[in-house]
């Protein structure tokens, strides 16, 4: 039966009114009866004036809804300090949309379309989603007097949303322009609370935090001593030193410190840029926006030489494998001696790990130590070491490939490392003694001169640079002459004044003329130097070679001459020749080692002081300056000439070739060398496994089973 409230038209048609909300002309917000109304408020920043606006919005809507008897207050949703260009972080807005779908209210009231959303797509998507609910949920924009359930309002809502989005875009552009002006003036945006090593001073200046700065210096010092980023991170964690946020260190965070120019006192601004004003996503600036670099912006924690040498090593690692993202991937050979190639066939030379058993050895893990006497069990000890082998001749397991004619031999990795350091120390001693007449200096001069002449022949700019250099030298010579004449003129004038009293010469004095000429020459020198500095960056490969050479020499001079125990380093081939056991033949040497290990042979301190040092391999120098190495072993015939000695020829990134000898040695060649640990403890190497420096692996096996015959070099015992 029809409702009594129904009306009848003049033609007798009964009208049954709608019982559910719907989109229709005129909307329903002002005319509807009892409805549940929720409110939404938003401000985009947390500044004081915006906080006031936020509070005002909440109070206004709460009062406005509560004072209408036909409305039921269904809740307040508010996002504070959140941008309206994206829904991603608008927690309250997203909760409001979920509650709307759950049917918890009929209408949403908000201040304006810009408060609802500054993204046109988001605004229209959400409005239409609410309109398509059953029953639909409307949105009323108070300032705009727009009701989404009014069928005539969608066009206006679209226009208003687009205007709000464009306003946000305009604000974003203004902020970006303001930031770039600050960057151009050298004013950074850096939160020093999130950066290790610095605090903000009373006047906004950067002040070194010495307690934190020791961590930064520790990282740079150890990196230049050859330690890896992961190794430095482990050392920092062992010391209990944390990041500025109190977290443990990892290799990536150590590399971040090494690459951060702020620690040398420089400042690079706009390293990141905003992808879009709608997403607000910060991305790495790879040329999308200008970058700004300020040299000597503040006091550095590390000096520039330390910084440059660290960057040289980082650059050397990256150049080995530009696609690599980790230190492990950069090290293509699996060895610290990387980028090696066979001198005969050109194939890569890679590391292969070899395992060798130890006889006559026991420790606390042994059966005897545990009191076990079982004839069916046996102790076995082994150690591993690395050999470098040509991948053309040997497969991944180190087995010689059939049918391959490459005559290359295996090279002991430890011998290659030791020989490299002996060569480096030889270059250091030579340079300290002979300076620019040393071998490395003379070879570099010859190579760089040839490269420069080749570049000069095709570059008018380099010729102009030469002219500027000559002009500056000529002006400096004239300046020295003018200054001498000025001083002489002053002396003559002073003598005249002393002899004649108040003497006044006629016209301008000679000293003043020379002073004016001196000033003019200084202006000319300054102008020429300024022009030269603007052009020298275009010397390209010549400048790069020069810088790498200078850093190489600085790294040589930084090499220590004492070990961790404070003993003067004895470099084999430079300070001493051979080990303590080198004079004995094989059998005698074996008996000497056995007597020494059993304590029956006493070697006094003076004798140990004469022993050669087992040198620590310097990864920093190798990775920073060695571009590649070519391995040549006996048995090869290259260019019609037989190779008489095992060598590696290293090609540097500053143009010269370094020949490293002594790589044909085996592990037992280093018996009788002394090795000093980081704690300062010195030991004499008397066993091959001590030379290998790897942990001794223990295995308990049943006697009826045997290990396969270990792969080892013929001279390893």
C-alpha positions as CSV (number, residue, x, y, z in Angstrom):
1,X,0.0,0.0,0.0
2,X,1.3,3.4,-0.9
3,X,2.7,5.6,1.9
4,X,0.3,8.3,3.2
5,X,3.0,10.9,2.7
6,X,2.9,10.3,-1.0
7,X,1.4,13.1,-3.2
8,X,-1.0,12.9,-6.1
9,X,-0.6,15.1,-9.1
10,X,-3.5,16.9,-10.8
11,X,-3.7,14.1,-13.4
12,X,-4.2,11.6,-10.6
13,X,-0.6,10.1,-10.7
14,X,0.7,9.1,-7.3
15,X,4.3,10.2,-6.6
16,X,6.3,7.9,-4.3
17,X,9.4,9.9,-3.0
18,X,13.0,8.5,-3.1
19,X,14.2,6.9,0.0
20,X,17.9,6.8,-0.9
21,X,20.4,9.5,-1.8
22,X,21.3,9.8,-5.4
23,X,23.1,12.2,-7.8
24,X,20.6,14.8,-9.0
25,X,20.4,18.4,-9.9
26,X,20.6,20.7,-6.9
27,X,22.4,18.3,-4.6
28,X,21.2,17.2,-1.2
29,X,23.6,18.6,1.3
30,X,21.5,21.7,2.2
31,X,18.0,20.0,1.7
32,X,18.5,16.5,3.0
33,X,17.0,15.6,6.3
34,X,18.8,13.5,8.9
35,X,22.3,12.7,7.6
36,X,25.6,11.6,9.1
37,X,28.3,14.2,8.3
38,X,32.1,13.7,8.7
39,X,34.7,16.4,8.3
40,X,38.1,16.4,6.7
41,X,40.9,19.0,7.4
42,X,44.5,19.2,6.1
43,X,47.5,21.4,6.3
44,X,50.7,20.7,4.3
45,X,53.4,22.0,6.8
46,X,54.0,22.0,10.5
47,X,54.8,25.7,10.7
48,X,53.1,27.7,13.5
49,X,50.7,29.6,11.2
50,X,49.6,26.4,9.5
51,X,49.1,24.7,12.9
52,X,46.8,27.5,13.8
53,X,44.9,26.9,10.5
54,X,44.7,23.2,11.3
55,X,43.3,23.8,14.7
56,X,40.8,26.4,13.3
57,X,39.6,24.0,10.7
58,X,38.9,21.2,13.2
59,X,37.1,23.5,15.6
60,X,35.0,25.1,12.9
61,X,33.8,21.8,11.4
62,X,33.1,20.2,14.8
63,X,31.0,23.2,15.8
64,X,29.3,23.6,12.4
65,X,28.1,20.0,12.2
66,X,27.1,19.8,15.9
67,X,25.0,22.9,15.7
68,X,22.8,21.6,12.9
69,X,19.9,19.5,14.4
70,X,19.4,17.5,11.2
71,X,23.0,16.4,11.1
72,X,24.8,13.8,13.1
73,X,28.5,14.3,13.7
74,X,30.2,11.2,12.3
75,X,33.9,12.0,13.1
76,X,36.8,14.3,12.3
77,X,39.5,13.2,9.9
78,X,42.6,15.4,9.8
79,X,46.1,15.1,8.2
80,X,48.7,17.5,9.7
81,X,51.9,18.5,7.8
82,X,51.0,16.3,4.8
83,X,51.0,17.4,1.2
84,X,47.8,17.0,-0.8
85,X,49.5,16.1,-4.1
86,X,49.5,12.4,-3.2
87,X,47.4,10.0,-1.1
88,X,50.4,7.9,-0.2
89,X,51.1,9.4,3.3
90,X,47.6,10.8,4.0
91,X,46.7,8.3,6.7
92,X,43.5,10.0,7.9
93,X,42.3,10.6,4.3
94,X,42.7,6.9,3.4
95,X,41.0,5.9,6.6
96,X,38.1,8.2,5.8
97,X,37.7,6.6,2.4
98,X,37.6,3.1,4.0
99,X,35.0,4.3,6.5
100,X,32.9,5.7,3.7
101,X,32.9,2.4,1.9
102,X,31.9,0.8,5.2
103,X,28.8,3.1,5.3
104,X,29.7,5.0,8.5
105,X,28.6,8.4,7.1
106,X,26.6,10.0,4.4
107,X,28.5,13.2,3.6
108,X,32.0,14.7,4.0
109,X,32.4,18.4,4.5
110,X,35.8,20.0,3.8
111,X,37.1,23.6,3.4
112,X,37.9,23.5,-0.3
113,X,39.0,21.4,-3.2
114,X,42.7,22.2,-2.5
115,X,42.2,20.9,1.1
116,X,40.7,17.7,-0.3
117,X,43.4,17.1,-2.9
118,X,45.9,19.0,-5.0
119,X,46.1,16.3,-7.6
120,X,43.4,16.4,-10.2
121,X,43.4,12.7,-10.8
122,X,43.2,11.8,-7.1
123,X,40.5,14.3,-6.5
124,X,38.2,13.1,-9.3
125,X,39.0,9.4,-8.7
126,X,38.0,9.7,-5.0
127,X,34.9,11.8,-5.7
128,X,33.6,9.4,-8.3
129,X,34.4,6.4,-6.1
130,X,32.3,7.9,-3.3
131,X,29.5,8.7,-5.8
132,X,29.4,5.1,-7.0
133,X,28.8,3.7,-3.5
134,X,25.4,2.4,-2.6
135,X,24.1,4.6,-1.3
136,X,26.5,7.3,-2.6
137,X,28.5,9.5,-0.3
138,X,28.7,13.2,-1.1
139,X,31.5,15.7,-0.5
140,X,30.6,19.3,0.2
141,X,33.3,21.9,-0.4
142,X,32.4,24.8,1.8
143,X,34.3,27.7,0.3
144,X,33.4,26.7,-3.3
145,X,29.8,25.8,-2.3
146,X,30.0,22.7,-4.4
147,X,28.2,19.4,-3.7
148,X,29.5,16.3,-5.5
149,X,25.9,14.8,-5.5
150,X,24.8,17.7,-7.6
151,X,24.9,16.5,-11.2
152,X,25.8,19.9,-12.4
153,X,28.9,20.3,-10.2
154,X,31.4,17.9,-11.8
155,X,32.7,20.3,-14.3
156,X,33.4,22.9,-11.7
157,X,35.0,20.4,-9.4
158,X,37.3,19.3,-12.2
159,X,38.3,22.9,-12.9
160,X,38.8,23.7,-9.2
161,X,41.0,20.6,-8.8
162,X,43.1,21.4,-11.8
163,X,43.6,25.0,-10.4
164,X,44.6,23.5,-7.0
165,X,47.1,21.2,-8.8
166,X,48.6,24.1,-10.8
167,X,48.8,26.2,-7.6
168,X,50.8,23.3,-6.0
169,X,53.0,23.2,-9.1
170,X,53.6,26.9,-8.9
171,X,54.5,26.7,-5.2
172,X,56.9,23.8,-6.0
173,X,58.6,25.9,-8.7
174,X,59.0,28.9,-6.3
175,X,60.5,26.7,-3.6
176,X,62.9,25.1,-6.1
177,X,64.0,28.6,-7.4
178,X,64.6,29.8,-3.8
179,X,66.7,26.7,-3.0
180,X,68.8,27.1,-6.2
181,X,69.5,30.8,-5.3
182,X,70.7,29.6,-1.9
183,X,72.9,27.0,-3.6
184,X,74.4,29.5,-5.9
185,X,75.2,31.6,-2.8
186,X,76.8,28.6,-1.2
187,X,74.1,28.2,1.4
188,X,73.4,24.4,1.8
189,X,70.5,22.5,3.2
190,X,72.3,20.0,5.4
191,X,71.0,18.5,8.6
192,X,74.1,18.1,10.7
193,X,72.3,16.0,13.3
194,X,72.2,13.2,10.7
195,X,75.8,13.6,9.7
196,X,78.8,12.2,11.5
197,X,81.7,14.4,12.4
198,X,80.1,17.9,12.6
199,X,77.9,20.0,14.9
200,X,76.3,23.3,14.3
201,X,78.0,26.2,16.0
202,X,76.3,29.2,17.8
203,X,76.4,31.2,14.5
204,X,75.4,28.4,12.2
205,X,79.0,27.5,11.4
206,X,80.2,23.9,11.0
207,X,82.2,22.7,14.1
208,X,84.1,19.5,14.1
209,X,82.9,17.0,16.7
210,X,86.2,15.4,17.6
211,X,84.7,12.3,19.2
212,X,82.9,11.5,15.9
213,X,85.7,12.8,13.7
214,X,88.0,10.0,15.0
215,X,85.7,7.5,13.3
216,X,86.0,9.4,10.0
217,X,89.8,9.5,10.2
218,X,89.9,5.8,11.2
219,X,87.9,5.0,8.0
220,X,90.2,7.0,5.7
221,X,93.4,5.9,7.3
222,X,92.5,2.2,7.2
223,X,91.2,2.5,3.6
224,X,94.5,4.0,2.5
225,X,96.4,1.2,4.3
226,X,94.7,-1.2,2.0
227,X,91.7,-2.4,4.2
228,X,88.4,-3.1,2.4
229,X,85.2,-1.3,3.3
230,X,83.8,-4.5,4.8
231,X,86.9,-5.0,6.9
232,X,86.8,-1.4,8.2
233,X,83.1,-2.0,9.1
234,X,84.0,-5.1,11.1
235,X,86.8,-3.2,12.9
236,X,84.5,-0.3,13.8
237,X,81.8,-2.7,15.2
238,X,84.5,-4.6,17.2
239,X,85.5,-1.3,18.7
240,X,81.9,-0.5,19.6
241,X,81.8,2.6,17.4
242,X,78.4,3.2,15.9
243,X,77.1,5.4,13.1
244,X,75.7,8.8,14.0
245,X,72.2,7.2,14.3
246,X,73.5,4.5,16.7
247,X,73.5,1.7,14.1
248,X,76.2,-0.8,13.3
249,X,78.5,-0.1,10.4
250,X,78.4,-2.0,7.1
251,X,80.5,-1.8,3.9
252,X,78.0,0.5,2.2
253,X,78.0,3.0,5.1
254,X,81.8,3.1,5.1
255,X,81.8,3.8,1.4
256,X,79.3,6.6,1.9
257,X,81.8,8.2,4.3
258,X,84.7,7.8,1.8
259,X,82.7,9.4,-1.0
260,X,81.3,12.3,1.0
261,X,83.2,15.5,0.0
262,X,82.1,17.3,3.2
263,X,84.8,15.5,5.1
264,X,87.5,17.3,3.1
265,X,85.8,20.7,3.6
266,X,83.9,20.9,0.3
267,X,80.2,21.0,-0.3
268,X,78.2,19.6,-3.3
269,X,74.6,20.8,-3.3
270,X,71.6,19.4,-5.1
271,X,72.8,15.8,-5.3
272,X,69.2,14.8,-5.4
273,X,66.2,16.3,-7.1
274,X,62.4,15.9,-6.9
275,X,61.0,13.6,-9.6
276,X,57.7,15.3,-9.7
277,X,55.8,17.8,-7.6
278,X,53.0,15.2,-7.5
279,X,55.0,12.3,-6.2
280,X,57.6,14.3,-4.1
281,X,60.0,11.4,-4.7
282,X,63.7,12.3,-4.3
283,X,65.9,10.8,-6.9
284,X,69.6,11.0,-7.6
285,X,70.5,14.0,-9.7
286,X,72.1,12.5,-12.8
287,X,71.9,15.7,-14.8
288,X,68.2,16.5,-14.5
289,X,69.1,19.6,-12.5
290,X,72.2,21.7,-12.0
291,X,74.6,20.8,-9.2
292,X,76.6,23.3,-7.2
293,X,80.1,22.7,-5.7
294,X,81.7,24.9,-3.1
295,X,85.4,24.3,-2.4
296,X,86.7,24.9,1.2
297,X,83.2,25.7,2.5
298,X,84.2,24.6,6.1
299,X,87.1,23.0,8.0
300,X,87.7,19.5,6.8
301,X,88.2,16.5,9.0
302,X,90.8,14.9,6.6
303,X,93.4,16.8,4.5
304,X,93.1,17.1,0.8
305,X,95.9,14.7,0.0
306,X,94.2,12.0,2.1
307,X,90.9,12.7,0.3
308,X,92.5,12.6,-3.2
309,X,94.3,9.3,-2.6
310,X,91.1,7.7,-1.2
311,X,89.2,8.9,-4.3
312,X,91.9,7.5,-6.5
313,X,91.5,4.1,-5.0
314,X,87.7,4.3,-5.3
315,X,88.0,5.4,-8.9
316,X,90.4,2.6,-9.6
317,X,88.0,0.0,-8.2
318,X,85.1,1.4,-10.2
319,X,87.0,1.5,-13.5
320,X,87.8,-2.2,-13.2
321,X,84.1,-3.0,-13.5
322,X,81.7,-0.1,-14.0
323,X,78.7,-2.4,-13.6
324,X,79.7,-3.7,-10.2
325,X,77.9,-2.4,-7.1
326,X,79.9,-4.2,-4.5
327,X,83.6,-4.7,-3.7
328,X,83.3,-8.4,-4.2
329,X,81.9,-8.0,-7.7
330,X,84.7,-5.5,-8.6
331,X,87.4,-8.1,-7.8
332,X,87.0,-10.1,-10.9
333,X,89.8,-12.5,-10.1
334,X,88.8,-13.4,-6.6
335,X,92.2,-12.1,-5.5
336,X,93.6,-8.8,-4.4
337,X,95.9,-9.1,-7.4
338,X,93.2,-8.3,-10.0
339,X,93.0,-7.6,-13.7
340,X,95.8,-10.0,-14.7
341,X,96.2,-11.4,-18.2
342,X,98.3,-14.1,-19.7
343,X,101.3,-12.7,-21.6
344,X,101.2,-15.6,-24.2
345,X,97.5,-16.0,-25.1
346,X,95.9,-12.9,-23.5
347,X,93.3,-14.9,-21.5
348,X,92.4,-13.7,-18.0
349,X,94.5,-15.0,-15.1
350,X,92.4,-15.9,-12.1
351,X,92.8,-17.3,-8.7
352,X,92.4,-21.0,-7.9
353,X,92.3,-22.2,-4.3
354,X,94.5,-25.2,-3.5
355,X,94.2,-27.5,-0.4
356,X,97.2,-29.3,1.1
357,X,97.3,-31.6,4.1
358,X,99.6,-31.1,7.0
359,X,101.6,-34.0,8.5
360,X,102.8,-34.3,12.0
361,X,100.5,-31.6,13.4
362,X,98.0,-31.8,16.3
363,X,96.0,-29.4,18.4
364,X,93.3,-29.4,21.0
365,X,90.8,-30.8,18.5
366,X,92.9,-34.0,18.0
367,X,91.9,-37.4,19.1
368,X,94.8,-37.6,21.5
369,X,93.9,-34.4,23.2
370,X,90.4,-35.8,23.8
371,X,91.8,-39.1,25.1
372,X,90.3,-41.1,22.2
373,X,92.2,-44.2,21.1
374,X,90.3,-45.6,18.2
375,X,92.2,-47.5,15.5
376,X,89.4,-46.8,13.0
377,X,89.7,-43.0,13.3
378,X,92.3,-40.6,12.2
379,X,93.1,-36.8,12.4
380,X,93.6,-34.9,9.3
381,X,94.7,-31.2,9.1
382,X,94.8,-29.1,5.9
383,X,95.3,-25.5,4.8
384,X,94.5,-23.7,1.6
385,X,96.4,-21.1,-0.5
386,X,95.8,-19.5,-3.8
387,X,97.5,-19.8,-7.2
388,X,97.0,-17.6,-10.2
389,X,96.4,-19.6,-13.4
390,X,95.6,-18.8,-17.0
391,X,92.0,-19.6,-17.8
392,X,92.9,-20.7,-21.3
393,X,95.2,-23.5,-20.0
394,X,93.4,-24.4,-16.8
395,X,89.6,-25.0,-16.2
396,X,87.7,-23.7,-13.2
397,X,89.0,-26.6,-11.0
398,X,92.6,-25.8,-11.9
399,X,92.9,-28.9,-14.1
400,X,94.9,-28.5,-17.3
401,X,92.7,-28.4,-20.4
402,X,93.5,-30.9,-23.0
403,X,94.7,-29.7,-26.4
404,X,95.6,-26.2,-25.1
405,X,99.0,-25.1,-26.1
406,X,99.4,-22.1,-23.8
407,X,102.8,-22.7,-21.9
408,X,101.9,-20.6,-18.9
409,X,102.7,-21.8,-15.4
410,X,101.0,-21.3,-12.1
411,X,102.0,-18.3,-10.0
412,X,101.7,-18.4,-6.2
413,X,99.4,-15.6,-5.1
414,X,101.3,-14.9,-2.0
415,X,104.6,-14.6,-4.0
416,X,102.8,-12.2,-6.3
417,X,101.7,-10.0,-3.4
418,X,105.1,-10.1,-1.7
419,X,106.9,-9.3,-4.9
420,X,104.6,-6.4,-5.6
421,X,105.3,-4.8,-2.2
422,X,109.1,-5.4,-2.6
423,X,108.9,-3.6,-5.9
424,X,106.8,-0.7,-4.4
425,X,109.3,-0.3,-1.6
426,X,112.1,-0.3,-4.1
427,X,110.4,2.6,-5.9
428,X,109.9,4.4,-2.6
429,X,113.6,4.1,-1.6
430,X,114.8,5.2,-5.1
431,X,112.5,8.3,-5.1
432,X,113.5,9.3,-1.6
433,X,117.2,9.1,-2.6
434,X,117.2,10.5,-6.1
435,X,113.9,12.5,-6.4
436,X,113.3,13.6,-9.9
437,X,116.2,11.5,-11.1
438,X,114.7,8.3,-9.8
439,X,113.6,5.6,-12.2
440,X,109.9,6.2,-11.9
441,X,110.2,10.0,-12.2
442,X,112.4,9.7,-15.4
443,X,110.0,7.2,-17.0
444,X,107.0,9.3,-16.2
445,X,108.6,12.4,-17.7
446,X,109.4,10.6,-20.9
447,X,105.9,9.1,-21.2
448,X,104.0,12.2,-20.2
449,X,106.1,14.3,-22.6
450,X,105.3,12.0,-25.5
451,X,101.5,12.0,-24.7
452,X,101.6,15.8,-24.3
453,X,103.3,16.3,-27.7
454,X,100.9,14.1,-29.4
455,X,97.9,16.0,-27.9
456,X,99.6,19.3,-28.6
457,X,100.0,18.6,-32.3
458,X,96.2,18.5,-32.7
459,X,95.1,21.1,-30.2
460,X,95.5,24.9,-30.6
461,X,94.3,25.3,-27.0
462,X,97.3,23.4,-25.7
463,X,99.6,25.6,-27.7
464,X,97.9,28.7,-26.2
465,X,98.4,27.2,-22.7
466,X,102.1,26.9,-23.4
467,X,102.1,30.6,-24.5
468,X,100.4,31.5,-21.2
469,X,102.9,29.5,-19.2
470,X,105.8,31.3,-21.0
471,X,104.1,34.7,-20.5
472,X,103.7,34.1,-16.7
473,X,107.3,33.1,-16.4
474,X,108.5,36.1,-18.3
475,X,106.3,38.4,-16.2
476,X,107.6,36.8,-13.0
477,X,111.1,37.5,-14.1
478,X,110.4,41.1,-14.9
479,X,108.6,41.4,-11.5
480,X,111.7,40.3,-9.7
481,X,113.9,42.8,-11.6
482,X,111.4,45.7,-11.0
483,X,111.3,44.9,-7.3
484,X,115.1,45.0,-7.0
485,X,115.2,48.3,-8.8
486,X,112.5,49.7,-6.6
487,X,114.4,48.8,-3.5
488,X,117.6,50.3,-4.8
489,X,115.7,53.6,-5.7
490,X,114.2,53.7,-2.2
491,X,117.7,53.4,-0.7
492,X,119.0,56.2,-2.9
493,X,116.1,58.5,-2.0
494,X,116.5,57.8,1.7
495,X,120.2,58.7,1.5
496,X,119.4,61.9,-0.3
497,X,116.9,62.9,2.3
498,X,119.4,62.2,5.0
499,X,122.0,64.4,3.3
500,X,119.9,67.3,2.2
501,X,117.2,67.4,5.0
502,X,113.8,68.2,3.7
503,X,114.6,67.4,0.2
504,X,111.7,67.4,-2.3
505,X,112.5,66.0,-5.8
506,X,110.9,67.5,-8.8
507,X,108.2,65.3,-10.3
508,X,107.4,61.6,-9.5
509,X,110.2,59.7,-7.7
510,X,111.8,56.6,-9.3
511,X,110.6,54.4,-6.4
512,X,107.0,55.4,-7.1
513,X,107.4,54.7,-10.8
514,X,108.8,51.2,-10.1
515,X,106.0,50.6,-7.6
516,X,103.4,51.4,-10.2
517,X,105.1,49.2,-12.7
518,X,105.2,46.4,-10.1
519,X,101.5,46.7,-9.6
520,X,100.8,46.6,-13.4
521,X,102.9,43.4,-13.7
522,X,101.1,41.8,-10.8
523,X,97.8,42.5,-12.5
524,X,99.1,41.0,-15.7
525,X,100.3,37.8,-13.9
526,X,96.9,37.5,-12.1
527,X,95.0,37.8,-15.4
528,X,97.2,35.3,-17.1
529,X,96.9,32.8,-14.3
530,X,93.2,33.2,-14.2
531,X,93.0,32.5,-17.9
532,X,95.3,29.5,-17.6
533,X,93.3,28.0,-14.7
534,X,90.1,28.2,-16.9
535,X,91.9,26.2,-19.7
536,X,94.0,23.6,-17.9
537,X,90.9,21.5,-17.2
538,X,90.8,20.8,-20.9
539,X,94.2,19.1,-21.0
540,X,92.3,15.9,-20.6
541,X,94.4,12.8,-20.4
542,X,97.6,14.8,-19.6
543,X,96.1,16.3,-16.5
544,X,94.7,13.0,-15.4
545,X,98.1,11.3,-15.8
546,X,99.8,14.1,-13.9
547,X,97.3,13.9,-11.0
548,X,97.5,10.1,-10.8
549,X,101.3,10.3,-10.8
550,X,101.4,12.9,-8.0
551,X,99.0,10.8,-5.9
552,X,101.1,7.7,-6.6
553,X,104.3,9.4,-5.3
554,X,102.4,10.7,-2.3
555,X,101.2,7.1,-1.5
556,X,104.8,5.8,-1.9
557,X,106.0,8.4,0.6
558,X,103.3,7.4,3.1
559,X,104.3,3.7,3.2
560,X,105.5,2.9,6.7
561,X,109.2,2.0,7.4
562,X,108.4,0.1,10.6
563,X,106.1,-2.8,11.4
564,X,103.5,-2.8,14.1
565,X,106.1,-3.8,16.7
566,X,108.2,-0.7,15.9
567,X,110.9,-2.7,14.2
568,X,112.5,-1.2,11.1
569,X,111.3,-3.0,8.0
570,X,113.7,-5.3,6.3
571,X,112.6,-5.6,2.7
572,X,113.9,-8.6,0.9
573,X,116.2,-7.6,-2.0
574,X,116.7,-4.1,-0.6
575,X,117.8,-4.4,3.0
576,X,118.5,-8.2,3.3
577,X,118.8,-11.1,0.8
578,X,116.9,-14.3,1.6
579,X,115.6,-15.8,4.8
580,X,117.3,-17.1,7.9
581,X,117.0,-20.6,6.4
582,X,118.0,-19.7,2.9
583,X,121.7,-20.8,3.2
584,X,120.8,-24.4,4.0
585,X,119.9,-27.0,1.4
586,X,116.5,-28.8,1.5
587,X,117.3,-31.5,4.1
588,X,119.3,-29.2,6.4
589,X,116.7,-26.5,6.2
590,X,114.0,-29.0,7.1
591,X,116.0,-30.2,10.2
592,X,116.6,-26.5,11.2
593,X,112.9,-25.8,11.1
594,X,112.1,-28.9,13.1
595,X,114.7,-27.9,15.8
596,X,113.4,-24.4,15.9
597,X,109.7,-25.5,16.2
598,X,110.6,-28.0,19.0
599,X,112.5,-25.3,20.9
600,X,115.9,-27.0,20.6
601,X,117.2,-24.2,18.3
602,X,117.2,-20.8,19.9
603,X,117.2,-17.8,17.6
604,X,118.1,-14.6,19.5
605,X,116.4,-11.2,19.1
606,X,119.4,-9.9,17.0
607,X,119.0,-12.8,14.6
608,X,115.2,-12.1,14.2
609,X,116.0,-8.4,13.7
610,X,118.0,-9.4,10.6
611,X,115.1,-11.5,9.1
612,X,113.3,-10.1,6.1
613,X,109.7,-8.9,6.7
614,X,106.7,-10.7,5.3
615,X,105.1,-7.5,4.0
616,X,101.4,-6.6,4.2
617,X,99.9,-6.2,0.8
618,X,98.7,-2.6,0.2
619,X,95.3,-2.9,-1.6
620,X,95.0,0.9,-1.8
621,X,98.0,1.4,-4.0
622,X,97.2,-1.5,-6.3
623,X,93.5,-0.6,-6.8
624,X,94.2,3.1,-7.2
625,X,97.0,3.0,-9.7
626,X,97.3,-0.4,-11.4
627,X,95.2,-0.6,-14.6
628,X,96.2,-4.2,-15.5
629,X,99.0,-6.7,-15.2
630,X,100.5,-9.1,-17.8
631,X,101.9,-12.4,-16.4
632,X,104.9,-13.8,-18.2
633,X,106.4,-17.2,-17.0
634,X,109.3,-19.4,-18.1
635,X,108.5,-21.4,-21.1
636,X,106.7,-18.6,-23.0
637,X,108.1,-17.3,-26.2
638,X,106.9,-13.7,-26.8
639,X,107.9,-11.8,-29.9
640,X,110.4,-14.5,-30.8
641,X,112.2,-14.2,-27.5
642,X,112.0,-16.7,-24.7
643,X,111.0,-15.6,-21.2
644,X,113.8,-16.2,-18.8
645,X,112.2,-15.2,-15.6
646,X,108.7,-15.2,-14.1
647,X,107.5,-11.6,-14.0
648,X,104.3,-9.5,-14.0
649,X,104.3,-6.3,-16.0
650,X,102.0,-3.8,-14.3
651,X,100.5,-1.0,-16.4
652,X,99.7,2.1,-14.4
653,X,97.0,4.7,-14.9
654,X,99.7,7.4,-15.2
655,X,101.3,5.8,-18.3
656,X,104.4,3.8,-17.2
657,X,105.0,0.1,-16.9
658,X,106.4,-1.5,-13.7
659,X,108.1,-4.9,-13.9
660,X,107.7,-7.0,-10.9
661,X,110.1,-9.9,-10.3
662,X,110.2,-12.8,-7.8
663,X,106.7,-14.1,-8.6
664,X,108.1,-17.6,-9.2
665,X,108.7,-18.3,-5.5
666,X,106.7,-20.9,-3.6
667,X,105.5,-20.9,0.0
668,X,108.6,-22.4,1.4
669,X,110.7,-19.6,-0.1
670,X,109.3,-17.4,2.7
671,X,110.3,-19.7,5.5
672,X,112.5,-17.8,7.9
673,X,110.7,-14.5,7.1
674,X,109.3,-12.6,10.1
675,X,105.6,-11.7,10.3
676,X,104.2,-9.0,12.5
677,X,100.5,-9.0,13.5
678,X,98.4,-5.9,14.0
679,X,98.8,-6.4,17.8
680,X,102.6,-6.1,17.4
681,X,103.4,-9.8,18.0
682,X,106.3,-11.0,15.8
683,X,106.6,-14.6,14.7
684,X,109.1,-16.4,12.6
685,X,107.5,-18.3,9.7
686,X,108.7,-21.9,9.8
687,X,105.9,-23.8,8.2
688,X,104.1,-23.5,4.8
689,X,100.7,-23.2,6.5
690,X,102.0,-20.2,8.5
691,X,103.1,-18.5,5.2
692,X,99.6,-19.2,3.7
693,X,98.1,-17.4,6.7
694,X,94.8,-19.3,6.4
695,X,93.0,-21.1,9.2
696,X,94.0,-24.8,9.6
697,X,91.0,-27.0,8.7
698,X,90.5,-30.1,10.8
699,X,88.7,-33.2,9.8
700,X,88.1,-36.5,11.6
701,X,87.7,-39.4,9.3
702,X,87.4,-43.2,9.2
703,X,90.6,-44.8,8.2
704,X,89.0,-47.0,5.5
705,X,88.1,-43.8,3.6
706,X,90.8,-41.6,2.1
707,X,90.7,-38.1,0.8
708,X,91.3,-37.6,-2.9
709,X,94.8,-36.7,-3.7
710,X,95.2,-32.9,-3.0
711,X,96.0,-30.6,-5.8
712,X,99.3,-28.8,-5.1
713,X,102.3,-27.4,-6.7
714,X,105.3,-29.8,-6.9
715,X,107.4,-27.7,-4.5
716,X,104.8,-27.5,-1.8
717,X,105.5,-29.9,1.1
